[in-house]
Amino acid sequence: MASYSEQMLDALEAGDLAKSRELFQQVLTVDSDETKYNLAGELYALGFTGQAQRLYQELMGKYPDQDDLKTALADIAVSNGEPDQAIGLLSMITPSSDFYPQALLALADVYQTQGLYEVSEAKLQLALRLVPDEPIVTFALAELYFDWGKDDLASVAYAQLINSGVTVLANVNLKARYAATLAHLGQYEDAVAVYEEVGVAALDPTSAFQLGSLYAQLDEPERAIKTLQAVIEEDASFANAYLPLAEAQAKTNDNEAALTTVQQGLLVDATNPALFTLGARLALKLAALPLAEEYLAQARQLDPENQTVMLEWSNLLVAQGEDAANVAYLEAIDQSGEVDPQIYWNLAKSYDRLDDPVKARENYLLAFRQFQDSPDFLRDIIDFFQSTGAQAELRAAMVRYLALVPDDAAMQDRLDELDDGH
């Protein structure tokens, strides 16, 4: 005849909770201690921590020197949000116990969750000295350093495990984790190589997102788009993937697709000012001024001190021809610190249209150093120099522009006419 423990597990599998509760009372009264111990482990794995805890506590009352009961109860205490109780239980396990290394690992985990990284590290280093060939200890150290932001130490630990033939531990892909540490250290190409060695299909969404972001940082927008789209297809709620995907699409001049991505991202996360700001910039490029204004209003509400948002609002005012409002808006911004040169360019355009050539020239020259290799900027300053009769500066700007855009026949004709006029 099946034990009451077995009958209880069958009732749980059948979904009959009422019967399982009745059988649990029989377990407490009739079943052997060994059977109760095994049932406690099964119940804990199934998430019935209260009943598991009761069994472990009863057994510990009978066998106070059995340290595996302390570690089991400590695990339950952690899951119940009672770290102090867990620490108390684990601290009862002495160095002479076979479970001491396990207790050190558990203590380290508790201290890590409390942000006490130095204490956690000390426990793990002690465990490493006791069981130097145990991969789980090296893994715990690697995870601690990764969480702590000590990526140089984490990368060494992950590499040690990988070189010893361990590539997956506690459901963690160690190569993917190693790649993440390399990315944090700025070793982008090496990180990409490790991710690709794992294979995109084998990466979890977070790792695939990191790979897509790395492709974007390495100026490989097409590969970034493919990777990040796969992340969203697998998990549409992965909010962080929408911004870099839209940025990569914009980099390939697919502004309509980028704007669609922004709109999809805002359905997932409507609290991200960077998404609203990028959406406004794309809407401006597509001449959708009402949408740009709507997005920027949202961005300003979420992050009113963000200079990028301020700049995009200025871009909108320029696009709308509201030059007086743009000048008033930009002149009111605190420019005591580092100023985005785009502000000078926007001021120059507005002052020019407001028939203030002196201030227009001043701001064009302030923007020139940053934008001297921008064809769009050079076209603006060429038109300004021509309207003010600055012949020498006009010719220099035209020559520089044509060096960047040699196939612009219309600009070449303008330069020829200028030269013929002399």
PAMAR-955258 format. One record per residue: residue in three letters; x negated, y negated, z of N, C-alpha, C in turn. Coordinates in pm, whole numbers, padded with zeros to 5 digits, always signed. Layout:
REM residues N
ALAXYZXYZXYZ;...
This chain:
REM residues 422
MET-00085+00120+00000+00000+00000+00000-00088-00125+00000;ALA-00048-00221-00079-00126-00345-00089-00125-00420+00043;SER-00235-00484+00074-00243-00564+00196-00150-00684+00184;TYR-00122-00746+00298-00038-00866+00295-00109-00979+00218;SER-00240-00981+00224-00317-01081+00147-00293-01064-00002;GLU-00297-00939-00048-00274-00912-00191-00132-00948-00230;GLN-00037-00913-00142+00103-00946-00171+00123-01097-00176;MET+00053-01169-00090+00066-01314-00087+00013-01375-00217;LEU-00101-01325-00263-00158-01376-00388-00066-01346-00506;ASP-00003-01228-00504+00093-01195-00610+00212-01291-00607;ALA+00259-01325-00487+00372-01418-00475+00333-01556-00526;LEU+00211-01597-00496+00164-01727-00546+00155-01727-00697;GLU+00105-01617-00753+00095-01608-00898+00233-01613-00963;ALA+00333-01557-00894+00470-01557-00946+00540-01691-00919;GLY+00477-01778-00841+00536-01908-00813+00636-01905-00699;ASP+00636-01800-00623+00732-01788-00512+00663-01837-00384;LEU+00667-01968-00361+00597-02026-00247+00660-01988-00114;ALA+00792-01977-00113+00859-01941+00012+00815-01802+00059;LYS+00811-01708-00034+00768-01572+00002+00622-01571+00043;SER+00539-01652-00026+00397-01654+00008+00377-01705+00150;ARG+00461-01801+00192+00449-01853+00329+00486-01746+00432;GLU+00590-01667+00400+00629-01558+00490+00517-01454+00500;LEU+00458-01421+00386+00352-01321+00384+00227-01371+00456;PHE+00205-01503+00452+00088-01558+00520+00095-01532+00670;GLN+00214-01539+00726+00230-01510+00868+00194-01364+00898;GLN+00227-01276+00805+00190-01135+00822+00039-01116+00811;VAL-00023-01194+00722-00169-01190+00707-00234-01222+00841;LEU-00187-01330+00904-00246-01374+01030-00234-01267+01138;THR-00125-01188+01131-00097-01091+01237-00161-00955+01210;VAL-00162-00913+01084-00192-00773+01052-00327-00752+00984;ASP-00361-00835+00884-00477-00805+00800-00608-00814+00877;SER-00708-00744+00824-00840-00741+00888-00911-00875+00868;ASP-01015-00897+00947-01091-01022+00936-01159-01033+00799;GLU-01209-00923+00749-01274-00926+00617-01174-00965+00509;THR-01054-00909+00520-00949-00942+00422-00910-01089+00434;LYS-00900-01139+00556-00868-01281+00577-00977-01372+00517;TYR-01100-01329+00536-01212-01408+00483-01203-01417+00331;ASN-01181-01305+00267-01170-01304+00120-01049-01385+00073;LEU-00938-01372+00146-00818-01449+00109-00844-01599+00122;ALA-00917-01640+00226-00946-01782+00245-01019-01839+00124;GLY-01116-01762+00073-01187-01807-00046-01096-01820-00166;GLU-01006-01721-00182-00910-01725-00294-00817-01846-00281;LEU-00767-01869-00161-00673-01979-00140-00741-02114-00163;TYR-00865-02127-00120-00937-02252-00141-00957-02279-00290;ALA-00991-02173-00364-01010-02188-00508-00881-02228-00577;LEU-00766-02182-00522-00635-02215-00581-00582-02350-00535;GLY-00651-02413-00441-00608-02544-00394-00523-02543-00269;PHE-00505-02427-00208-00427-02420-00084-00522-02435+00034;THR-00576-02557+00048-00683-02580+00145-00634-02570+00289;GLY-00509-02606+00314-00458-02600+00452-00458-02458+00505;GLN-00407-02364+00426-00403-02224+00470-00544-02165+00476;ALA-00630-02203+00379-00768-02156+00382-00837-02205+00509;GLN-00815-02331+00541-00877-02389+00660-00831-02315+00787;ARG-00704-02282+00792-00653-02212+00911-00721-02077+00928;LEU-00739-02005+00816-00805-01874+00823-00950-01888+00866;TYR-01021-01983+00807-01162-02001+00841-01177-02041+00989;GLN-01086-02127+01036-01095-02171+01176-01071-02054+01272;GLU-00975-01969+01238-00949-01850+01322-01073-01761+01325;LEU-01133-01742+01207-01252-01655+01200-01370-01716+01274;MET-01385-01849+01265-01498-01911+01333-01482-01902+01484;GLY-01357-01898+01530-01335-01879+01674-01385-01743+01720;LYS-01377-01645+01631-01424-01510+01665-01574-01493+01640;TYR-01622-01563+01535-01762-01544+01494-01831-01681+01487;PRO-01855-01744+01598-01910-01881+01599-02050-01893+01540;ASP-02121-01782+01529-02257-01788+01475-02261-01760+01324;GLN-02146-01740+01262-02142-01709+01119-02141-01841+01041;ASP-02258-01878+00990-02274-02013+00933-02200-02034+00802;ASP-02171-01927+00728-02097-01947+00603-01956-01999+00631;LEU-01903-01971+00750-01773-02027+00787-01783-02178+00808;LYS-01895-02221+00862-01916-02366+00882-01925-02438+00748;THR-02000-02378+00654-02013-02445+00522-01879-02448+00450;ALA-01800-02340+00465-01669-02337+00400-01578-02444+00460;LEU-01576-02454+00592-01493-02556+00657-01543-02697+00626;ALA-01673-02713+00609-01728-02844+00572-01682-02884+00433;ASP-01679-02787+00339-01629-02815+00204-01485-02863+00209;ILE-01405-02796+00291-01264-02835+00304-01253-02974+00366;ALA-01336-03003+00465-01333-03135+00529-01366-03244+00427;VAL-01463-03219+00340-01498-03316+00237-01380-03338+00143;SER-01318-03227+00101-01204-03240+00009-01086-03310+00075;ASN-01079-03303+00208-00971-03371+00282-01007-03515+00317;GLY-01125-03562+00272-01166-03699+00302-01211-03717+00445;GLU-01273-03614+00501-01321-03620+00640-01472-03593+00643;PRO-01553-03685+00592-01698-03660+00583-01766-03644+00718;ASP-01720-03718+00818-01783-03706+00950-01765-03565+01008;GLN-01647-03508+00987-01623-03373+01035-01714-03275+00961;ALA-01730-03297+00829-01817-03210+00749-01961-03218+00799;ILE-02007-03339+00824-02145-03358+00874-02163-03287+01008;GLY-02063-03297+01094-02070-03232+01225-02083-03081+01212;LEU-02006-03022+01123-02011-02878+01102-02145-02834+01044;LEU-02191-02906+00945-02316-02868+00877-02437-02889+00967;SER-02429-02989+01053-02542-03016+01143-02558-02907+01248;MET-02457-02823+01265-02466-02711+01359-02550-02596+01305;ILE-02579-02599+01175-02655-02490+01113-02804-02520+01130;THR-02876-02428+01193-03016-02450+01230-03111-02404+01119;PRO-03237-02451+01121-03334-02411+01019-03360-02261+01013;SER-03329-02189+01117-03352-02044+01117-03244-01967+01040;SER-03137-02035+01005-03025-01970+00938-03053-01950+00789;ASP-03004-01838+00736-03014-01816+00590-02933-01918+00513;PHE-02835-01980+00579-02748-02077+00512-02801-02220+00526;TYR-02920-02236+00584-02973-02371+00605-02995-02447+00475;PRO-03057-02387+00372-03070-02461+00245-02935-02504+00187;GLN-02837-02413+00197-02703-02448+00148-02644-02563+00228;ALA-02669-02563+00360-02619-02672+00445-02685-02804+00407;LEU-02815-02798+00376-02886-02919+00335-02827-02975+00205;LEU-02797-02887+00111-02735-02931-00015-02600-02996+00012;ALA-02521-02932+00097-02388-02988+00127-02399-03121+00198;LEU-02493-03132+00293-02514-03259+00362-02557-03368+00264;ALA-02648-03332+00174-02695-03429+00075-02578-03480-00009;ASP-02487-03389-00045-02371-03428-00126-02282-03525-00049;VAL-02260-03496+00079-02176-03584+00161-02239-03723+00172;TYR-02370-03727+00200-02438-03856+00215-02440-03933+00082;GLN-02452-03859-00028-02452-03924-00159-02318-03992-00186;THR-02209-03922-00150-02076-03982-00173-02056-04106-00087;GLN-02130-04116+00023-02121-04233+00111-02218-04343+00068;GLY-02295-04318-00038-02391-04417-00084-02519-04420-00004;LEU-02540-04320+00079-02663-04312+00161-02766-04230+00083;TYR-02818-04290-00024-02902-04216-00117-03035-04170-00054;GLU-03095-04255+00027-03223-04218+00088-03206-04096+00178;VAL-03100-04092+00257-03075-03978+00345-03050-03853+00261;SER-02970-03868+00155-02942-03755+00067-03070-03702+00005;GLU-03154-03792-00040-03281-03751-00102-03367-03673-00003;ALA-03373-03719+00121-03453-03651+00223-03404-03508+00244;LYS-03272-03488+00249-03217-03354+00267-03252-03264+00149;LEU-03244-03318+00028-03274-03238-00090-03421-03206-00103;GLN-03506-03301-00066-03649-03275-00070-03686-03163+00028;LEU-03622-03163+00144-03646-03056+00241-03598-02922+00185;ALA-03481-02922+00122-03429-02798+00062-03523-02749-00048;LEU-03579-02842-00124-03670-02805-00232-03796-02738-00177;ARG-03842-02784-00063-03961-02722-00003-03928-02580+00047;LEU-03805-02561+00092-03766-02430+00144-03740-02329+00032;VAL-03676-02375-00078-03644-02286-00191-03687-02355-00321;PRO-03819-02363-00345-03870-02441-00459-03829-02387-00595;ASP-03792-02261-00603-03757-02202-00733-03606-02195-00756;GLU-03529-02260-00671-03384-02256-00684-03337-02371-00774;PRO-03289-02341-00896-03251-02447-00990-03146-02543-00936;ILE-03055-02494-00852-02946-02579-00806-02998-02696-00723;VAL-03113-02677-00655-03169-02785-00575-03227-02893-00665;THR-03302-02850-00767-03356-02947-00863-03243-03020-00934;PHE-03138-02946-00965-03021-03007-01029-02956-03111-00938;ALA-02943-03077-00811-02884-03172-00716-02968-03299-00706;LEU-03100-03284-00707-03188-03401-00706-03170-03484-00833;ALA-03163-03415-00947-03144-03486-01073-03014-03566-01072;GLU-02907-03503-01025-02777-03570-01020-02780-03688-00921;LEU-02849-03670-00810-02863-03780-00714-02934-03899-00779;TYR-03047-03873-00843-03123-03981-00905-03043-04047-01018;PHE-02966-03965-01091-02883-04018-01200-02777-04113-01143;ASP-02711-04070-01036-02609-04152-00971-02670-04276-00907;TRP-02792-04263-00858-02863-04369-00788-02918-04474-00885;GLY-02927-04441-01012-02984-04532-01111-03134-04517-01126;LYS-03191-04412-01067-03335-04386-01081-03354-04290-01198;ASP-03335-04344-01320-03332-04259-01439-03467-04197-01471;ASP-03576-04263-01433-03707-04205-01460-03723-04075-01383;LEU-03683-04074-01256-03692-03952-01175-03590-03848-01220;ALA-03471-03894-01256-03367-03802-01304-03412-03732-01430;SER-03472-03807-01523-03513-03747-01650-03619-03639-01628;VAL-03709-03662-01534-03812-03562-01504-03747-03434-01451;ALA-03652-03448-01361-03585-03331-01303-03504-03256-01407;TYR-03429-03329-01490-03352-03262-01595-03445-03189-01693;ALA-03555-03256-01731-03650-03195-01825-03710-03068-01765;GLN-03739-03069-01635-03794-02951-01568-03698-02833-01579;LEU-03570-02859-01558-03471-02753-01568-03458-02702-01710;ILE-03454-02793-01805-03440-02755-01946-03560-02672-01990;ASN-03679-02715-01951-03801-02643-01990-03808-02504-01928;SER-03736-02486-01816-03734-02354-01753-03624-02265-01810;GLY-03552-02317-01908-03449-02238-01974-03309-02259-01923;VAL-03292-02351-01827-03158-02379-01774-03100-02498-01850;THR-02993-02476-01924-02933-02585-02003-02793-02623-01957;VAL-02728-02536-01880-02595-02567-01825-02593-02522-01680;LEU-02546-02611-01592-02538-02579-01450-02419-02655-01391;ALA-02338-02586-01315-02218-02647-01256-02132-02717-01361;ASN-02122-02653-01478-02043-02705-01591-02097-02835-01647;VAL-02223-02867-01617-02287-02988-01670-02386-02948-01778;ASN-02374-03010-01896-02470-02988-02003-02595-03069-01972;LEU-02703-03002-01934-02822-03073-01887-02890-03151-01998;LYS-02883-03103-02122-02945-03177-02231-02871-03309-02256;ALA-02739-03303-02247-02661-03427-02264-02692-03525-02151;ARG-02705-03472-02029-02737-03559-01915-02878-03617-01931;TYR-02971-03535-01978-03108-03580-02003-03108-03691-02108;ALA-03030-03674-02213-03019-03777-02317-02967-03907-02259;ALA-02871-03898-02167-02816-04018-02105-02923-04093-02026;THR-03010-04019-01956-03116-04086-01880-03213-04154-01975;LEU-03245-04090-02087-03335-04151-02185-03273-04280-02241;ALA-03143-04278-02265-03075-04398-02315-03084-04510-02213;HIS-03062-04477-02085-03070-04578-01980-03210-04637-01969;LEU-03311-04556-02006-03450-04602-02001-03490-04679-02127;GLY-03396-04695-02220-03425-04769-02343-03489-04686-02452;GLN-03499-04555-02432-03559-04466-02532-03447-04414-02624;TYR-03393-04506-02702-03271-04477-02779-03291-04368-02883;GLU-03400-04376-02958-03422-04275-03062-03437-04136-03001;ASP-03512-04127-02891-03529-03997-02824-03395-03946-02771;ALA-03314-04036-02717-03183-03996-02665-03095-03942-02776;VAL-03095-04010-02890-03014-03964-03004-03061-03825-03048;ALA-03193-03805-03054-03246-03676-03097-03199-03564-03006;VAL-03195-03589-02874-03151-03485-02780-03001-03461-02795;TYR-02923-03569-02808-02779-03552-02829-02753-03470-02955;GLU-02825-03501-03062-02803-03430-03188-02847-03284-03177;GLU-02947-03259-03093-02990-03121-03069-02879-03041-03003;VAL-02807-03106-02912-02692-03040-02849-02583-03014-02952;GLY-02562-03112-03042-02457-03100-03142-02335-03179-03101;VAL-02286-03265-03189-02175-03353-03155-02053-03273-03110;ALA-02027-03160-03176-01908-03080-03143-01915-03025-03001;ALA-02037-03008-02947-02051-02951-02814-02051-03055-02703;LEU-02049-03184-02741-02054-03291-02641-01916-03318-02583;ASP-01912-03348-02453-01787-03394-02394-01762-03538-02441;PRO-01640-03589-02425-01609-03724-02477-01702-03833-02426;THR-01743-03827-02299-01831-03930-02246-01967-03929-02316;SER-02022-03810-02336-02152-03799-02404-02140-03840-02551;ALA-02031-03799-02615-02011-03839-02755-01996-03991-02766;PHE-01928-04050-02670-01916-04196-02667-02054-04261-02654;GLN-02137-04207-02566-02271-04262-02549-02352-04248-02677;LEU-02338-04136-02746-02408-04118-02873-02360-04220-02976;GLY-02228-04238-02985-02175-04337-03079-02224-04477-03048;SER-02232-04511-02920-02281-04643-02880-02429-04659-02915;LEU-02505-04550-02902-02647-04554-02939-02663-04576-03089;TYR-02581-04510-03168-02586-04533-03313-02561-04681-03344;ALA-02466-04741-03273-02437-04883-03294-02557-04968-03257;GLN-02622-04937-03144-02739-05013-03100-02856-04998-03197;LEU-02864-04883-03262-02973-04858-03358-02936-04904-03498;ASP-02828-04983-03510-02783-05039-03637-02751-04930-03739;GLU-02678-04829-03692-02628-04724-03780-02475-04722-03767;PRO-02409-04827-03819-02265-04841-03794-02181-04727-03850;GLU-02220-04673-03966-02138-04565-04024-02136-04443-03933;ARG-02253-04407-03879-02258-04292-03789-02187-04324-03658;ALA-02197-04449-03614-02125-04490-03493-01975-04475-03514;ILE-01927-04519-03629-01783-04512-03659-01735-04367-03656;LYS-01809-04280-03724-01769-04139-03731-01764-04076-03592;THR-01865-04105-03510-01873-04043-03377-01766-04097-03284;LEU-01747-04230-03285-01650-04291-03194-01506-04259-03235;GLN-01482-04249-03365-01348-04208-03408-01316-04067-03359;ALA-01417-03979-03360-01395-03843-03310-01361-03844-03162;VAL-01425-03935-03086-01395-03946-02943-01249-03983-02923;ILE-01202-04082-02999-01064-04129-02983-00964-04024-03031;GLU-01001-03952-03137-00912-03846-03185-00895-03737-03079;GLU-01003-03710-03005-00995-03608-02900-00923-03661-02777;ASP-00946-03789-02746-00885-03848-02626-00852-03995-02654;ALA-00729-04019-02695-00689-04155-02731-00689-04250-02613;SER-00694-04197-02490-00695-04283-02372-00836-04325-02331;PHE-00936-04287-02410-01075-04322-02379-01096-04469-02414;ALA-01062-04557-02319-01054-04701-02347-01186-04762-02392;ASN-01298-04715-02337-01427-04777-02368-01471-04757-02511;ALA-01411-04663-02583-01457-04633-02719-01407-04734-02822;TYR-01300-04806-02792-01238-04891-02894-01324-05012-02930;LEU-01385-05076-02830-01464-05197-02859-01584-05167-02947;PRO-01672-05070-02912-01786-05044-03001-01744-04992-03138;LEU-01632-04919-03144-01583-04873-03274-01542-04993-03360;ALA-01466-05085-03303-01424-05203-03378-01545-05287-03420;GLU-01643-05300-03332-01764-05377-03366-01839-05312-03481;ALA-01847-05179-03480-01915-05108-03589-01840-05126-03720;GLN-01707-05118-03714-01627-05138-03835-01644-05280-03889;ALA-01650-05378-03798-01670-05516-03841-01807-05533-03906;LYS-01905-05458-03855-02040-05469-03911-02045-05419-04054;THR-01955-05328-04090-01948-05280-04228-01851-05364-04311;ASN-01808-05477-04253-01716-05571-04319-01577-05513-04342;ASP-01543-05409-04268-01407-05354-04275-01325-05419-04163;ASN-01297-05549-04183-01234-05627-04077-01091-05583-04047;GLU-01020-05538-04149-00882-05494-04125-00880-05369-04038;ALA-00969-05273-04068-00976-05153-03985-01020-05188-03844;ALA-01114-05281-03832-01163-05322-03700-01050-05385-03618;LEU-00969-05469-03683-00858-05533-03611-00755-05429-03568;THR-00730-05331-03654-00638-05222-03616-00690-05147-03495;THR-00822-05122-03492-00883-05054-03378-00866-05136-03250;VAL-00887-05267-03262-00867-05355-03145-00724-05345-03095;GLN-00629-05349-03187-00488-05343-03147-00455-05210-03080;GLN-00513-05101-03129-00493-04971-03066-00556-04969-02926;GLY-00674-05030-02916-00743-05036-02787-00666-05116-02684;LEU-00600-05222-02727-00524-05305-02635-00399-05234-02584;LEU-00350-05136-02659-00239-05055-02610-00283-04966-02495;VAL-00413-04931-02496-00469-04847-02390-00514-04931-02272;ASP-00577-05046-02301-00631-05133-02196-00608-05278-02235;ALA-00509-05339-02175-00476-05478-02205-00541-05574-02108;THR-00646-05529-02039-00714-05615-01941-00859-05642-01980;ASN-00896-05609-02103-01034-05623-02148-01049-05751-02229;PRO-01109-05857-02173-01122-05982-02248-01209-05968-02373;ALA-01305-05875-02371-01391-05856-02487-01312-05805-02607;LEU-01213-05718-02582-01128-05671-02692-01044-05784-02749;PHE-00985-05866-02661-00906-05980-02709-00995-06077-02788;THR-01116-06099-02740-01206-06194-02806-01246-06143-02944;LEU-01283-06016-02953-01317-05959-03083-01196-05961-03175;GLY-01080-05929-03122-00959-05934-03203-00933-06073-03258;ALA-00958-06175-03177-00939-06313-03223-01038-06346-03334;ARG-01163-06304-03317-01265-06331-03419-01227-06265-03552;LEU-01179-06141-03543-01138-06071-03665-01015-06136-03728;ALA-00921-06178-03644-00802-06244-03695-00838-06374-03766;LEU-00937-06447-03713-00983-06569-03780-01040-06538-03917;LYS-01120-06432-03926-01178-06394-04055-01070-06356-04155;LEU-00960-06301-04104-00851-06259-04191-00745-06368-04206;ALA-00778-06488-04155-00689-06605-04165-00556-06583-04095;ALA-00555-06498-03994-00433-06476-03915-00443-06564-03790;LEU-00425-06696-03811-00450-06790-03703-00355-06776-03584;PRO-00226-06749-03604-00139-06731-03486-00182-06613-03399;LEU-00225-06503-03463-00270-06387-03386-00399-06420-03312;ALA-00489-06493-03378-00614-06534-03313-00585-06619-03190;GLU-00492-06710-03204-00457-06797-03091-00396-06716-02976;GLU-00310-06620-03011-00248-06535-02908-00354-06456-02831;TYR-00448-06396-02905-00552-06316-02841-00644-06401-02755;LEU-00679-06519-02804-00769-06604-02727-00702-06658-02600;ALA-00574-06682-02610-00502-06726-02490-00508-06617-02382;GLN-00494-06492-02426-00503-06380-02332-00644-06369-02275;ALA-00745-06383-02362-00884-06372-02318-00919-06482-02218;ARG-00873-06603-02245-00902-06716-02154-00835-06695-02019;GLN-00718-06635-02021-00648-06609-01895-00723-06503-01813;LEU-00778-06402-01882-00849-06295-01813-00987-06337-01765;ASP-01056-06422-01845-01194-06459-01812-01219-06604-01854;PRO-01166-06700-01779-01170-06841-01821-01310-06900-01828;GLU-01408-06842-01759-01543-06898-01758-01636-06833-01859;ASN-01586-06740-01937-01670-06669-02033-01701-06759-02152;GLN-01832-06783-02177-01870-06877-02283-01836-06823-02422;THR-01839-06690-02438-01801-06632-02567-01655-06661-02598;VAL-01570-06649-02495-01429-06680-02514-01412-06828-02546;MET-01486-06913-02475-01480-07057-02503-01518-07086-02647;LEU-01623-07019-02693-01672-07043-02828-01570-06999-02932;GLU-01506-06887-02908-01405-06841-03003-01285-06936-03006;TRP-01254-06996-02892-01145-07095-02892-01185-07216-02977;SER-01310-07255-02968-01360-07362-03052-01353-07324-03199;ASN-01390-07198-03230-01381-07152-03369-01238-07163-03421;LEU-01143-07131-03334-01003-07141-03373-00965-07285-03401;LEU-01006-07376-03314-00974-07517-03335-01034-07568-03465;VAL-01156-07525-03496-01219-07566-03622-01139-07511-03740;ALA-01101-07383-03731-01025-07321-03840-00890-07389-03858;GLN-00832-07438-03750-00703-07506-03758-00716-07653-03797;GLY-00840-07702-03810-00862-07842-03845-00836-07939-03732;GLU-00833-07888-03609-00808-07974-03493-00942-08024-03440;ASP-01004-08112-03518-01141-08152-03488-01153-08240-03364;ALA-01061-08331-03344-01066-08415-03224-01051-08329-03099;ALA-00958-08232-03105-00939-08142-02991-01063-08056-02969;ASN-01126-08013-03078-01247-07931-03066-01361-08009-03001;VAL-01380-08134-03044-01487-08217-02986-01460-08239-02837;ALA-01337-08272-02803-01303-08296-02663-01324-08170-02581;TYR-01287-08056-02638-01300-07928-02567-01447-07893-02543;LEU-01530-07904-02648-01671-07865-02634-01750-07964-02551;GLU-01719-08091-02563-01794-08190-02485-01764-08177-02335;ALA-01650-08115-02303-01614-08099-02162-01680-07976-02099;ILE-01737-07889-02185-01802-07768-02133-01935-07805-02069;ASP-01964-07744-01957-02091-07766-01889-02204-07713-01976;GLN-02291-07802-02025-02400-07764-02112-02535-07783-02043;SER-02534-07775-01908-02658-07793-01834-02749-07671-01845;GLY-02687-07553-01871-02767-07432-01885-02793-07401-02032;GLU-02814-07274-02059-02838-07232-02197-02709-07243-02277;VAL-02718-07305-02393-02599-07332-02475-02606-07247-02601;ASP-02494-07184-02636-02487-07108-02760-02498-07205-02877;PRO-02594-07184-02969-02610-07278-03082-02486-07293-03169;GLN-02395-07193-03164-02272-07204-03241-02192-07327-03199;ILE-02207-07365-03072-02137-07484-03023-02184-07607-03101;TYR-02315-07618-03124-02368-07732-03200-02314-07730-03343;TRP-02309-07611-03402-02258-07599-03539-02112-07643-03545;ASN-02031-07597-03449-01890-07634-03448-01872-07784-03425;LEU-01953-07841-03335-01947-07985-03314-01985-08061-03441;ALA-02088-08013-03510-02133-08079-03632-02022-08081-03736;LYS-01953-07968-03754-01846-07963-03853-01732-08058-03816;SER-01698-08060-03688-01588-08148-03647-01626-08295-03657;TYR-01747-08331-03613-01790-08472-03625-01798-08515-03771;ASP-01839-08424-03857-01846-08457-04000-01708-08488-04054;ARG-01610-08408-04016-01474-08430-04065-01408-08548-03997;LEU-01463-08589-03882-01413-08707-03813-01488-08834-03855;ASP-01570-08821-03961-01645-08935-04017-01740-08996-03914;ASP-01811-08909-03843-01915-08955-03751-02045-08886-03792;PRO-02108-08935-03901-02226-08866-03956-02345-08864-03860;VAL-02356-08961-03772-02471-08964-03681-02466-08844-03586;LYS-02349-08824-03523-02337-08711-03431-02331-08579-03506;ALA-02277-08581-03628-02276-08459-03708-02419-08415-03738;ARG-02502-08511-03780-02641-08480-03813-02716-08429-03688;GLU-02694-08494-03577-02761-08455-03453-02731-08310-03419;ASN-02604-08270-03432-02567-08134-03396-02608-08032-03502;TYR-02606-08072-03629-02656-07981-03732-02804-07949-03708;LEU-02881-08049-03673-03024-08027-03650-03046-07941-03525;LEU-02961-07956-03423-02973-07873-03304-02941-07726-03336;ALA-02852-07706-03430-02814-07569-03466-02908-07507-03569;PHE-02987-07590-03637-03064-07543-03754-03161-07431-03719;ARG-03231-07445-03608-03334-07345-03575-03274-07205-03565;GLN-03156-07196-03505-03094-07065-03487-03034-07012-03616;PHE-02980-07102-03698-02902-07058-03814-02969-07085-03948;GLN-03100-07113-03946-03168-07148-04072-03171-07034-04172;ASP-03143-06912-04128-03137-06799-04221-02994-06751-04244;SER-02899-06836-04209-02758-06802-04231-02707-06875-04355;PRO-02670-06803-04461-02617-06868-04581-02495-06955-04552;ASP-02406-06909-04462-02286-06988-04430-02324-07122-04368;PHE-02420-07120-04275-02465-07245-04213-02531-07336-04315;LEU-02616-07277-04398-02687-07358-04498-02590-07422-04597;ARG-02483-07351-04632-02384-07413-04720-02321-07535-04654;ASP-02291-07523-04524-02232-07637-04453-02328-07755-04447;ILE-02453-07728-04413-02547-07840-04397-02585-07900-04532;ILE-02582-07818-04638-02606-07869-04775-02496-07969-04811;ASP-02371-07931-04785-02260-08022-04815-02273-08151-04734;PHE-02317-08138-04608-02332-08257-04524-02443-08347-04577;PHE-02558-08289-04608-02669-08370-04659-02631-08437-04792;GLN-02554-08367-04874-02514-08427-05002-02419-08545-04980;SER-02328-08528-04881-02232-08636-04857-02297-08759-04795;THR-02409-08739-04727-02477-08853-04663-02595-08903-04745;GLY-02620-08840-04859-02728-08888-04947-02868-08859-04897;ALA-02883-08758-04811-03017-08722-04760-03083-08630-04862;GLN-03143-08690-04967-03189-08614-05083-03299-08512-05049;ALA-03399-08553-04974-03511-08462-04945-03464-08343-04861;GLU-03383-08372-04759-03333-08264-04674-03236-08175-04752;LEU-03158-08238-04842-03065-08162-04925-03140-08061-05012;ARG-03247-08107-05076-03323-08018-05164-03388-07904-05084;ALA-03444-07936-04967-03508-07834-04884-03407-07727-04841;ALA-03286-07770-04806-03183-07675-04764-03138-07588-04880;MET-03128-07649-05001-03089-07571-05119-03195-07466-05153;VAL-03320-07504-05148-03428-07409-05178-03426-07293-05078;ARG-03405-07326-04951-03401-07221-04849-03280-07129-04872;TYR-03167-07187-04908-03048-07107-04933-03070-07012-05050;LEU-03126-07062-05157-03146-06979-05276-03250-06870-05253;ALA-03340-06891-05160-03434-06785-05124-03359-06669-05058;LEU-03249-06702-04990-03168-06599-04925-03063-06541-05018;VAL-03007-06626-05106-02900-06584-05197-02940-06624-05340;PRO-03039-06554-05398-03091-06595-05528-02990-06582-05643;ASP-02884-06505-05624-02788-06484-05733-02675-06587-05734;ASP-02680-06686-05647-02574-06788-05643-02600-06891-05754;ALA-02539-06866-05870-02563-06952-05987-02511-07093-05964;ALA-02399-07106-05892-02343-07238-05868-02439-07323-05785;MET-02502-07265-05685-02597-07341-05604-02722-07375-05685;GLN-02763-07283-05771-02880-07312-05857-02850-07430-05949;ASP-02727-07435-06000-02687-07549-06085-02692-07679-06006;ARG-02648-07675-05881-02651-07796-05798-02795-07842-05775;LEU-02884-07745-05753-03025-07781-05734-03082-07840-05862;ASP-03047-07780-05976-03097-07831-06104-03047-07973-06129;GLU-02923-07996-06096-02868-08131-06115-02940-08231-06025;LEU-02969-08189-05902-03041-08277-05810-03179-08311-05865;ASP-03248-08210-05915-03383-08232-05968-03378-08317-06096;ASP-03276-08296-06178-03263-08373-06301-03233-08519-06272;GLY-03173-08545-06161-03138-08682-06126-03257-08763-06083;HIS-03372-08698-06057-03489-08772-06011-03575-08814-06129;
